[in-house]
Amino acid sequence: MDLVIGIGNLLRRDDGIGPRVAEALRVSPSVSACAVCELVPELVLRLRDARRVLFVDADARGTDVRLGRVRDEGSRWGHTLGPEGLLELAARAFGSAPDAWVLSVPGFDFGYGEGLSDRAEGFVPQAVERASRWLSEGQVSADGA
């Protein structure tokens, strides 16, 4: 099974782009998608049965939609858990972790409020297409990888 995790807070404008993209994808018996405000240790249970995982998140410094592998740069523990840390937890708990990718989507307005800015909204179709292609092809070339 492939898993898509849309990360972001729907009450912080463009931060909600990850959940928006994840919810727009067509799921099937071989694809599962969920939206979360942040990565938490409990998500490791969703990784147990995943062959691959795609994390979709807003990028405040981004200028285009980018897809790349999650790099093992050592986990960063604290108040937030990144994809690397979640994968490390899965490996420790289950002996392995799924192949992991990140789809970064430009965000511009992270203030309080609902709905994406017009600029971020313009990237949604491209992000959905990129994620859909990743799902259908099994593996696509990563930007810069």
C-alpha positions as CSV (number, residue, x, y, z in Angstrom):
1,M,0.0,0.0,0.0
2,D,1.1,3.6,-0.7
3,L,0.4,6.2,1.9
4,V,0.0,9.9,1.4
5,I,0.2,12.2,4.5
6,G,-0.9,15.8,4.0
7,I,0.7,17.9,6.8
8,G,-0.7,21.3,7.8
9,N,-3.0,23.4,9.8
10,L,-6.2,24.4,8.0
11,L,-6.5,27.4,10.2
12,R,-3.2,28.9,9.1
13,R,-4.0,29.7,5.5
14,D,-1.4,28.2,3.1
15,D,-0.2,25.8,5.8
16,G,-3.3,23.8,4.9
17,I,-2.0,23.0,1.4
18,G,-0.7,19.5,2.5
19,P,-4.1,18.4,3.6
20,R,-5.8,20.0,0.6
21,V,-3.6,18.0,-1.8
22,A,-4.0,14.8,0.1
23,E,-7.7,15.1,0.2
24,A,-7.9,15.8,-3.6
25,L,-6.1,12.5,-4.5
26,R,-8.1,9.5,-5.6
27,V,-7.6,6.7,-3.1
28,S,-8.0,3.0,-3.8
29,P,-7.3,-0.3,-2.1
30,S,-3.6,0.2,-2.8
31,V,-3.6,3.9,-1.8
32,S,-4.4,5.5,1.5
33,A,-4.4,9.2,2.3
34,C,-4.8,11.2,5.5
35,A,-4.5,14.8,6.6
36,V,-2.7,15.8,9.9
37,C,-1.8,19.0,11.6
38,E,1.6,17.7,12.5
39,L,3.5,14.5,12.5
40,V,3.0,12.6,15.8
41,P,4.4,9.2,17.0
42,E,1.0,7.6,16.6
43,L,1.3,7.8,12.8
44,V,4.0,5.1,12.9
45,L,1.1,2.6,13.0
46,R,0.0,3.9,9.6
47,L,3.5,3.3,8.3
48,R,3.6,-0.3,9.3
49,D,1.7,-1.5,6.3
50,A,3.0,1.1,3.8
51,R,5.3,0.2,1.0
52,R,5.9,3.9,0.2
53,V,4.9,7.1,1.9
54,L,4.6,10.6,0.4
55,F,4.6,13.5,2.8
56,V,2.9,16.6,1.4
57,D,3.7,19.9,3.0
58,A,3.8,23.7,2.5
59,D,7.2,25.3,1.8
60,A,7.4,28.9,2.9
61,R,10.6,29.4,0.9
62,G,9.5,27.4,-2.2
63,T,8.9,28.8,-5.6
64,D,7.8,25.6,-7.3
65,V,6.4,22.2,-6.5
66,R,9.3,19.9,-5.6
67,L,9.5,16.1,-5.1
68,G,12.4,14.5,-3.4
69,R,13.3,11.6,-1.2
70,V,13.4,12.0,2.5
71,R,17.0,12.2,3.5
72,D,18.2,10.5,6.6
73,E,19.8,13.4,8.4
74,G,19.4,12.1,11.9
75,S,16.1,12.5,13.7
76,R,15.4,15.7,15.4
77,W,13.4,15.1,18.6
78,G,11.7,17.8,20.5
79,H,8.3,19.5,20.2
80,T,8.0,18.5,16.6
81,L,8.6,15.3,14.7
82,G,9.8,15.4,11.1
83,P,9.5,12.7,8.4
84,E,13.0,11.4,9.3
85,G,12.1,10.9,13.0
86,L,8.8,9.2,12.1
87,L,10.6,6.8,9.7
88,E,13.2,6.1,12.5
89,L,10.4,5.2,14.9
90,A,8.9,2.8,12.3
91,A,12.2,1.2,11.7
92,R,12.7,0.7,15.4
93,A,9.2,-0.6,16.1
94,F,8.8,-2.8,13.0
95,G,12.3,-3.5,11.8
96,S,11.9,-1.4,8.6
97,A,10.4,1.8,7.3
98,P,8.7,2.5,3.9
99,D,10.4,4.2,1.0
100,A,9.7,7.9,1.8
101,W,9.3,11.0,-0.3
102,V,8.4,14.7,0.3
103,L,6.3,16.8,-2.0
104,S,6.9,20.5,-1.1
105,V,4.3,23.0,-2.3
106,P,4.9,26.8,-2.1
107,G,3.0,28.7,0.5
108,F,2.9,32.4,1.0
109,D,0.4,33.4,3.7
110,F,0.7,31.5,7.0
111,G,-1.4,33.9,9.0
112,Y,-4.6,33.0,10.9
113,G,-7.5,32.2,8.7
114,E,-9.1,29.6,6.5
115,G,-8.6,28.9,2.9
116,L,-5.5,29.1,0.7
117,S,-4.1,32.3,-0.7
118,D,-4.7,32.8,-4.5
119,R,-1.0,32.2,-5.2
120,A,-0.9,28.9,-3.2
121,E,-4.3,27.8,-4.7
122,G,-2.6,28.1,-8.1
123,F,-0.1,25.4,-7.2
124,V,-2.8,22.8,-6.0
125,P,-3.5,21.3,-9.5
126,Q,0.2,20.9,-10.2
127,A,0.8,19.3,-6.8
128,V,-2.1,16.9,-7.2
129,E,-0.9,15.9,-10.6
130,R,2.6,15.3,-9.3
131,A,1.4,13.2,-6.4
132,S,-0.9,11.3,-8.7
133,R,1.9,10.6,-11.1
134,W,4.1,9.4,-8.1
135,L,1.3,7.0,-7.1
136,S,0.6,5.7,-10.6
137,E,4.3,5.3,-11.7
138,G,5.5,3.7,-8.5
139,Q,8.5,5.9,-8.6
140,V,9.3,9.1,-10.5
141,S,12.5,11.0,-10.8
142,A,13.2,13.4,-8.0
143,D,14.2,17.0,-8.4
144,G,17.9,17.2,-7.8
145,A,18.2,13.5,-6.8
